[in-house]
Amino acid sequence: MMPALSRQESKILNDNCSLNIPPQISASDSIREPLRFRFKGYSLWIELEQFPLEIKSKEDDTAFTVSDLDYIISVAALEQGLQPLPSPHVTLLYGMCQFHNKEEVMAVFNGKLRDTLESMKRENDSSDYIGSLKAHDGYSGVTYDGVDGEEMDMAWSEITFAKCLEFDEIVKLVHQIFYGEDDKQKDIQQKWNPHLSLVYDNPEDTVLTQSAVADMISRFPTLMKQRKVKALSLWDTNGRMSDWKYLDRISFHDN
């Protein structure tokens, strides 16, 4: 069983991760440097369904039920002394820099994208037409900008999902809506590999390892569950992770 945090450590997690619970984890003794990499553009995220997770407190014998992914990405960050991601997500589009401001990208999001998805919903007579993603494995990696075609300096841990024809069609659809017939974007679209990021770190001497992500899966087996797509959300991802801003959301389910 995982040890409970002290009240002071619990407050730190609650203040930074918006989880009003007494977590059963051990906080890192050291705080690492926040991720230095500066992101660019606007991003479209897939929001996945979450499963209930019961957390029991050793201090007062109470129990709380939380959403598993919200809790797990906060745990992953706190234990390693890292900044938590603002929200669990699978990136569908990243770095849309063709828009001059948020009003332009929101006009496409709430115009052509929303209308297209509503049309698909009517044709399928179901809110589940987007389908679900099946967890495949856990992975940790490191990239350096300009090395092997990479564009970021960062380390990360993730849950990878199996690719499927259904989602290839969704990727193709959103690329056409936001980019038209741009040949470069077609190449990016073909390389899309769905994954749920758990935590980010700077690449030098990172604390994120393959064994660490395997440990998270062992402790939180719901990470390997198949998950429905609940929504698409639009984010301003210009600047460092602490600068990211939520802009809007299209939900596929009523609850």
N, C-alpha and C positions, 0 to 999 in steps of 0.2 A: 504494500500500500504506500502511496506517495505521502510524504510528510506535509503537514499543514504549514502555511505561511504564518508569520507573526502578523499581528494586527497592523503594524506599520507597513510591512511588505504588502499586505492585502490592500491597504489604502493606496499605495503607489500604483498597483495594478489597476485598481478601480478608477483612479484619477486619470490614468493615461489610456486605458483601454475601454472605458465605459461599461465595465462589468461589475455590477454591485453584488459581488459574491465573495466569500472567503475561499480563495483557491487552495487546492491541496498540492502545492508544488513548492520547490525550493528556488528562490530567486538567486541569480548570479551575484557573486560578491563584487564583480567589476562591471562598470558601464563602458561599453565600447564606443568608439567614435561613430557618430551618425553617418549613414551612407552619404558619401561625398558626391556621387554621380548626379548630374543634373539632367533630368528627363526633358522631353520636348513634346509639344503638341497636345492634342486631345485624344482620349482613348475611349473605346467602347468595351465594356466589361459584361461578361456573363455572370449572373448571380445564380448560385445553386441552392437547391433545397437544403435545409439543415435538419439534423435529427436531435431530439432531446437528449441531454446528458445530465445525469444527476451528480451533483457535487455535495459531499458531506463534510461538515466542519468538525474538527476535533475539539475546538475551543468551547462550543456551546451545544454540540450534538444536534445541530439543525441541518437540514438538507435543502438544496436549491436546485432547480432545473434550469439549465441554460441551453442555448443553441450551440451545437458542438463546434462548428467551424469558427465562430466568434471566439469561443473560449480557447480552442487549440492554437490559433495563430497568436493569441495573447500570451499563452503559456510558452510557446516556442521562442517568442521575443524576450520575455522576462527571464527565462532560464539562462539565456545567453547574453544578457545585458544589451539587447538590441532594440531598436525602435520598431514597434508593431506596425504592420500594414494597416491602412485605414479601414479596410473591409475585405472579407474573403471574396475572391473573384477568379475567373478565368478570362484572361485578356483575349478579346476577339479582334480588335483593331488597336494599334498603338502608334503614337507619333503622327497624328493627322495634323500636318503643318500647312495645309493648303487653305485653311481658314484664317482670316485676319483677326477675328474676335469670337467670343463665345456665342454671340447672337447669330452669326453665320452658321456655325456647326449645329446649334440648337434648332435652327430653322429646318435643316435637313433631317435631324433626329425626330422632330415633332411633325415634320411634313412627310416626305417620301418614305422614310423608314417606318414611321408609325402607320401610315396608310397601307403600306405593303403588308405589314404584319397583321393588320386588321383584316385585310382581304384574305390572307392565308388562313386566318382563324375561321372566317366565315366559310371558306371552301372546305375546310376539314371538319367544321362543326365541332371543334374541340379546342380547349386551351392547352392541350398537350402536344400540339403539332410540332413543337420544336424538339421534343424528345428528351433524352437523358444521356448523361456521360457515365461511362463505366470506368472505374478506377483500375489502373493497370499496375503501377509500381510507385516506389518512392525514389527520389533522385536528388543529389546535391551537385552543383557545378560551379565553375568559375569562368568568367570571360573578361577579356581585356579589349578595349576599343582599338580597332585596327588590326587585331590578330585573328587570322582565320576567318575574315569577313565579319567579325563581331563589331557591335556598335556601342557596347556598354562596358564600364569597369565595375564589376560587381560579382558577388557570390550569392548563391541562393539555395534554398531547399524547397522541394515541390512534391506534389502528388501528380503523376502523369496519368492521362486518360487515353483510352484506346480511340484511335481515329475511326470514323465510320462515314459512309457515303452521305448519310443524312446530314451530318454536320459539315461535310465538305460543301454541300449545296448552300447551307446557311452562310458559310464563309464567303462563298462566291457571290451570294446575294448582297451582303452588306458591303463588300468591296466595290461592287458595281454601283451601289447607291451613293457611297461616299467618294469614290474615285473615278467612276465611269469605266472606260476600257483601257486604263493605263497599263502598259505592258509590264512595267517594273512591279506594279502591285500584283499582277497575276503571278509573278515569280514568288513574291512574298506569301501570297495566298496558298500556293502549293506547298510551301514549307511549314504551314501552320501546324503546330503540335499542341493540342489542348493540355493545359496543366494548371493546377491550383498552387500558387506560390504560398509558402508558409512563412518565410522570413528572408530578409535580405541582409547582406553584410558587405563591407569593403573587401576586395579580393585578396589583399595582402594579409597573410597569416590568419585567414578566416577561421572562425570556430565552427563553421558549418561543414559537416562531414556526412558521408554516406551512412556511417554507423549511427549518427545522431538522428537522421530522418527515419532510419529503421526502428530506432528506439521509440520515436513518436508514434509510429504505426502500431508497434507492439502495445503501447500504453493506451492508445486511442484507436481501437479497431474500426470505428465508424469511418475513419479516413478512407478505407478501402470499399466503402459502399457505393453502389450506383446511385446517382443523384439526378433528379429532374432539374431542368432549367426553370428558374422562377421568374427571371426578369433580365432585361438588358439595361445597363445604366451608363450614363455618359459622364465622363470626368475630365476636368482640366488637369493634365499631368505635366504641365510646364514647371520646371525647376526641380528642387529636391523633393523627396517624398513628403516632407512636412508641409510643402507648399500646395500639394494636390487639393483640388476642390471638387466636390460632388455637384453636378449640374442638373441632371434629370434622370427619369427612370420610366421604362415601359414594362409593366407587369403582365405576366401570362396567366396568373391565377388570382382568384379573388381573395385567397388567404395564404 
